[in-house]
Amino acid sequence: MAAGKARTKKVPRAKRVAPKVKVLGQPSWKITCGDVEAHVSEAGGMLAPVTFDRRGRKIRPFSIAPWATEKLDRSTPLIIAGLRGDFFCMPFGGNDAAFGRERHPIHGETANANWKFESITRAKGECTLHLSLHTKIRTGRVDKTITLRDGHPAIYSRHLVSNLRGPMPLGHHAMLKFPEEPGSGIVSTSPFVYGQVFPGAFENPEQGGYQSLPPGAQFESLEAVPMISGEVADLTRFPARKGFEDLVMVVSSPEVPFAWTAVSFPKQRYVWFALKDPKVLRETVFWFSNGGRHFAPWNGRHTAVLGLEEITGNFHYGLAESAQPNPIAAQGFPTFIDFTGMPVEVNTIMVCVPTPAGFDRVASIEEAEPGKSVVVRSDSGKSVQVPLHAEFLNGQSA
């Protein structure tokens, strides 16, 4: 650089105050960049609604509870009242049992408390929403950043956990709404090393809840999971098993550059997928919700919703059962992260993109150009190359 020609560094523009908008019953912040528009609720920091390909197909893959705008009983937990999209859970799970003196709400304060607005920053073809939360039951801080990037059909989600000590299960709780047509979506994952149905009673008929899979059943493929009836369920096809709620968990192989969970919709011609670092988020919980809860506010109407929950935890039990010795941990699969006060990043990428005719079950997702794109291939041989910065999972900026 020639003397006297010092270059002035461009400083990103940041909004220190951003008005909230009420979206389907929840005060939320909105960010838009390129072909993606996203809303994040103040209560629980829930990501939805999100519109992908907003200037074209306007694809909205995330579920929003059918009671979103209804007046509910005051005893309804905030997480249930606003249930939608994807949210960060810490500690992940029901948390029915106390851990020492700690008693956490369902999926933790991060999914129930009000998040604080920090900034919206726009620069270099990116838009980032920054929220923060100081946890009180176990003191710590979580910084949430949701980044959209021009030309990328993706949500870059980062949660930086700091000043926290002790064992903690955590994870994401993404939920997709499927077309009601049976089998409209095809589910697939990167290689996993263990699969099991939730070992306890996931639903209680005496309370109006019903499940179809036998507690604790193990499986090697999502295509062949035993049912209570003696039949075999193909969990890769959904909606299915109308009138039931089921929960299973798989342990991701740590021997891959990134792990993925995908759902393709051949008739609607789009695919949704999530990427994670399997060394940070070790398991994936699948919650098949298809009208199996007949108590308020569910009332049998929460149908064709699939939770694809990237976690480190012992199913959805919560802190106590994940931090203490348990059968999953005994097999060498971590069920919590042991915080030492040092910051820990939990990064995920969620993508939704149109697909060509004939694109069916996702067979593989691999980097095409490192740092620039991934290629998504289907069983049929059809593929889609997606602009994407996969290195974000390793702590790089989007």
C-alpha positions in Angstrom: 0.0 0.0 0.0 1.4 3.4 -1.0 2.4 5.9 1.7 -0.3 8.3 2.5 -3.0 6.0 1.1 -4.1 4.4 4.4 -7.3 2.5 3.8 -10.2 3.3 6.1 -11.8 0.2 7.6 -15.5 0.0 7.0 -17.4 -0.2 10.3 -20.6 -2.3 10.2 -23.8 -0.4 10.9 -25.5 -1.5 14.0 -29.0 -0.7 15.3 -28.8 -0.4 19.1 -32.6 -0.2 19.3 -34.9 -2.3 17.1 -38.7 -2.2 17.3 -40.4 -5.5 18.0 -43.2 -6.7 15.8 -46.0 -9.0 17.0 -46.0 -12.1 14.9 -48.6 -14.8 15.5 -48.9 -13.8 19.2 -45.2 -13.3 20.0 -43.3 -10.0 20.1 -40.4 -10.7 17.8 -37.4 -9.1 16.0 -37.2 -9.4 12.2 -34.1 -9.6 10.1 -33.9 -9.9 6.3 -31.0 -10.5 3.9 -31.1 -11.8 0.3 -33.8 -14.4 0.0 -34.3 -15.2 3.7 -36.5 -13.4 6.2 -36.4 -14.5 9.9 -38.2 -13.6 13.1 -37.0 -14.4 16.6 -39.3 -14.1 19.5 -38.4 -12.2 22.7 -39.8 -15.0 24.9 -37.7 -18.1 24.5 -35.7 -16.7 21.6 -37.7 -18.9 19.2 -36.8 -18.7 15.5 -40.0 -18.6 13.4 -41.6 -17.8 11.2 -38.8 -18.0 8.6 -39.3 -17.5 4.9 -36.8 -19.0 2.5 -36.7 -18.1 -1.2 -38.9 -15.1 -0.1 -38.8 -13.5 -3.5 -39.8 -16.7 -5.2 -41.4 -19.8 -3.7 -41.8 -18.3 -0.2 -41.0 -21.6 1.6 -41.9 -21.6 5.3 -40.8 -25.0 6.7 -41.0 -24.4 10.5 -43.9 -25.4 12.6 -45.9 -22.8 14.7 -48.3 -24.2 17.3 -52.0 -24.0 16.2 -52.9 -22.2 19.4 -50.3 -19.4 18.8 -52.9 -16.6 18.9 -55.3 -18.1 21.4 -55.8 -17.0 25.0 -54.5 -19.9 27.0 -54.8 -20.9 30.7 -52.4 -18.9 32.8 -50.7 -22.1 34.0 -49.5 -22.8 30.4 -45.7 -22.7 30.4 -44.3 -19.9 28.2 -42.5 -22.4 26.1 -45.7 -24.2 25.2 -47.7 -21.0 24.6 -45.2 -19.7 22.1 -44.1 -23.1 20.7 -42.5 -22.6 17.2 -39.6 -23.0 14.9 -36.2 -23.6 16.5 -34.9 -22.6 20.0 -31.9 -23.2 22.2 -32.4 -25.4 25.2 -30.1 -25.3 28.3 -30.6 -27.6 30.0 -32.3 -29.6 27.3 -35.2 -31.8 28.4 -38.2 -32.0 30.7 -36.2 -31.4 33.9 -38.8 -33.1 36.0 -36.1 -34.0 38.6 -34.1 -31.5 40.5 -30.3 -31.5 40.2 -29.0 -30.6 43.7 -30.7 -27.3 44.5 -31.3 -26.5 40.8 -34.8 -27.0 39.4 -35.1 -25.8 35.8 -38.2 -25.3 33.6 -38.8 -27.4 30.5 -35.8 -27.0 28.3 -34.3 -24.4 30.6 -34.4 -20.6 31.0 -33.1 -20.1 27.5 -36.4 -21.5 26.1 -38.7 -19.6 28.5 -37.2 -16.3 29.6 -37.2 -13.0 27.7 -34.1 -12.4 25.7 -32.4 -8.9 25.7 -31.8 -7.1 22.4 -28.2 -6.2 21.8 -28.0 -5.1 18.2 -28.8 -5.7 14.6 -25.7 -5.4 12.4 -25.7 -5.0 8.6 -22.4 -5.1 6.6 -20.8 -6.9 3.7 -24.0 -8.6 2.5 -24.8 -10.0 6.0 -27.4 -9.2 8.7 -26.9 -10.4 12.3 -29.3 -10.2 15.2 -27.6 -10.4 18.6 -29.6 -11.2 21.7 -28.3 -12.1 25.2 -29.6 -13.8 28.3 -28.2 -14.0 31.8 -29.3 -17.3 33.4 -30.2 -17.2 37.1 -30.9 -20.7 38.2 -27.3 -21.5 37.4 -25.6 -18.2 36.7 -24.1 -17.7 33.3 -24.5 -15.8 30.1 -25.7 -16.9 26.6 -25.2 -14.7 23.5 -27.4 -15.7 20.6 -26.5 -14.5 17.1 -28.6 -15.3 14.1 -26.9 -14.4 10.8 -28.3 -14.3 7.3 -25.9 -14.0 4.3 -26.8 -12.6 0.9 -27.0 -15.5 -1.6 -27.1 -18.2 1.1 -30.4 -20.0 1.7 -29.4 -20.5 5.3 -29.7 -19.6 8.9 -26.3 -19.4 10.7 -27.1 -19.8 14.4 -24.5 -19.4 17.2 -24.9 -19.6 20.9 -21.9 -18.5 23.0 -22.2 -19.8 26.6 -19.9 -18.1 29.1 -19.3 -17.8 32.8 -21.1 -21.2 33.4 -19.7 -24.0 35.5 -20.7 -27.7 35.9 -22.4 -30.4 33.8 -25.2 -29.3 31.4 -27.1 -31.0 28.6 -28.0 -28.6 25.8 -29.2 -28.4 22.2 -31.5 -27.1 19.6 -35.2 -27.9 19.2 -36.1 -27.4 15.5 -39.6 -28.4 14.4 -40.9 -28.7 10.9 -44.5 -28.7 9.7 -45.1 -31.3 7.0 -47.9 -31.4 4.5 -50.7 -33.5 6.0 -50.4 -36.1 3.2 -49.0 -39.3 4.7 -45.4 -39.8 3.8 -45.0 -36.4 2.2 -41.5 -35.9 3.8 -38.5 -38.3 3.6 -36.1 -38.1 6.6 -32.4 -39.1 6.5 -29.2 -38.5 8.5 -25.5 -38.8 8.2 -24.2 -42.1 9.7 -25.2 -42.8 13.3 -23.7 -45.4 15.7 -26.6 -46.1 18.0 -30.4 -45.7 17.8 -33.0 -46.2 20.5 -36.7 -45.4 21.3 -37.1 -43.3 24.5 -36.8 -45.9 27.3 -39.6 -44.4 29.5 -43.3 -43.8 29.0 -43.3 -40.9 26.5 -47.1 -40.5 26.7 -49.6 -41.6 29.3 -53.1 -42.7 28.1 -54.6 -41.8 31.5 -53.7 -38.2 30.7 -54.8 -38.4 27.0 -51.4 -39.1 25.4 -50.6 -42.1 23.2 -47.4 -43.5 21.7 -46.8 -46.3 19.1 -43.2 -47.3 19.7 -42.2 -49.7 22.5 -40.1 -48.0 25.3 -36.3 -48.7 25.0 -36.4 -50.6 21.6 -33.1 -50.4 19.8 -32.6 -50.1 16.1 -29.8 -49.8 13.5 -31.9 -48.0 10.8 -34.7 -45.5 10.9 -36.4 -47.6 8.2 -37.0 -50.5 10.6 -38.1 -49.7 14.1 -40.4 -52.1 16.0 -43.9 -50.9 17.1 -46.0 -51.8 20.1 -48.4 -53.5 17.7 -45.7 -55.9 16.5 -45.4 -54.2 13.2 -42.3 -52.4 11.9 -42.3 -48.7 11.4 -40.4 -46.8 8.7 -39.5 -43.6 10.5 -38.0 -42.0 7.4 -41.6 -41.5 6.1 -43.7 -38.8 7.8 -46.5 -38.0 8.5 -47.4 -41.4 9.8 -48.9 -43.2 12.8 -51.8 -40.6 13.1 -52.9 -40.3 16.7 -49.6 -41.0 18.3 -46.5 -39.1 19.7 -43.2 -40.9 19.6 -39.6 -40.0 20.5 -36.4 -41.7 19.4 -32.7 -40.7 19.6 -29.7 -41.5 17.4 -26.0 -40.9 18.3 -24.1 -39.2 15.5 -20.8 -40.7 14.2 -18.0 -38.3 15.3 -15.9 -39.4 12.4 -17.4 -37.0 9.9 -16.4 -33.4 9.0 -20.0 -32.4 10.0 -23.2 -34.3 10.8 -26.5 -33.6 9.1 -30.2 -34.2 9.4 -32.4 -33.7 6.3 -36.0 -33.9 5.2 -36.8 -33.8 1.5 -40.3 -33.1 0.1 -40.4 -34.5 -3.4 -43.9 -33.4 -4.3 -43.3 -29.9 -3.0 -39.8 -29.9 -4.4 -37.7 -28.6 -1.6 -35.3 -29.9 1.0 -34.5 -28.7 4.5 -31.3 -29.8 6.3 -29.3 -28.9 9.4 -25.6 -29.2 9.9 -23.7 -29.5 13.2 -20.3 -30.4 14.7 -20.9 -33.9 16.1 -18.2 -33.5 18.6 -20.2 -30.7 20.2 -23.8 -31.9 19.6 -23.5 -35.7 19.8 -27.1 -36.9 19.5 -30.3 -36.2 17.4 -33.7 -36.6 19.0 -36.7 -37.1 16.7 -40.1 -36.1 18.1 -42.8 -37.5 15.9 -45.9 -35.4 16.8 -49.0 -36.4 14.9 -52.1 -35.7 17.1 -51.3 -38.0 20.0 -52.0 -35.5 22.8 -55.6 -34.9 23.7 -55.1 -32.5 26.6 -55.0 -28.7 26.5 -53.7 -26.9 24.6 -52.8 -29.8 22.2 -56.3 -31.2 21.9 -55.3 -33.6 19.1 -54.6 -30.8 16.7 -50.7 -30.7 16.8 -50.3 -32.9 13.7 -47.7 -33.6 11.0 -44.9 -31.9 13.1 -41.4 -33.4 13.3 -38.9 -32.2 15.9 -35.3 -32.6 14.7 -33.4 -31.8 17.9 -29.6 -31.6 17.7 -28.4 -32.1 21.3 -25.9 -33.5 23.8 -28.1 -35.2 26.4 -29.8 -38.3 27.6 -33.0 -38.2 25.4 -35.3 -35.5 26.8 -35.0 -36.4 30.5 -33.2 -33.2 31.5 -30.2 -32.2 33.7 -30.4 -34.7 36.5 -30.7 -37.8 34.3 -28.1 -36.5 31.8 -25.4 -35.4 34.4 -25.7 -38.5 36.5 -24.6 -42.0 35.4 -27.0 -43.3 32.7 -27.2 -46.1 30.1 -26.3 -43.9 27.2 -23.2 -42.4 28.9 -22.2 -46.0 30.0 -21.8 -46.9 26.3 -19.3 -44.0 25.9 -21.7 -41.4 24.4 -21.5 -38.0 26.2 -24.8 -36.8 27.6 -23.6 -33.4 28.9 -21.0 -30.7 28.4 -18.9 -30.0 31.5 -18.5 -26.2 31.6 -15.4 -24.8 33.3 -16.3 -21.1 33.1 -14.6 -20.8 29.7 -16.7 -19.7 26.7 -18.2 -22.6 24.6 -19.7 -22.1 21.1 -22.7 -24.1 19.9 -23.1 -23.6 16.2 -25.6 -24.9 13.7 -26.6 -24.1 10.2 -30.2 -24.6 8.9 -30.8 -24.6 5.2 -33.9 -24.8 2.9 -33.6 -24.8 -0.8 -35.8 -25.8 -3.9 -35.0 -29.1 -5.5 -35.3 -30.4 -9.1 -38.0 -32.8 -10.2 -37.1 -36.3 -9.2 -35.0 -35.3 -6.2 -36.0 -37.8 -3.4 -34.3 -39.0 -0.2 -31.1 -37.2 0.7 -28.2 -39.7 0.5 -25.3 -37.4 1.2 -24.2 -33.8 2.0 -20.6 -32.9 1.3 -18.5 -29.8 0.8 -18.2 -29.0 -2.9 -16.0 -26.0 -2.5 -14.5 -25.6 1.0 -15.9 -22.5 2.6 -18.1 -21.8 -0.4 -20.7 -24.5 -1.0 -22.0 -27.9 -0.3 -23.6 -30.5 -2.7 -26.7 -32.3 -1.6 -27.2 -35.6 -3.4 -30.4 -37.8 -3.5 -30.9 -41.5 -4.0 -32.2 -40.8 -7.5 -28.9 -39.2 -8.5 -30.4 -35.7 -8.6 -28.3 -33.1 -6.7 -28.3 -29.4 -5.6 -25.2 -27.3 -5.0 -25.9 -24.8 -2.2 -23.8 -21.7 -1.4 -22.8 -22.3 2.2 -20.0 -21.6 4.6 -19.7 -24.9 6.5 -16.6 -23.7 8.4 -19.0 -21.6 10.5 -19.5 -24.8 12.5 -15.9 -24.6 13.6 -16.2 -21.1 14.9 -15.5 -19.0 11.8 -17.8 -16.1 10.9 -20.6 -16.8 8.5 
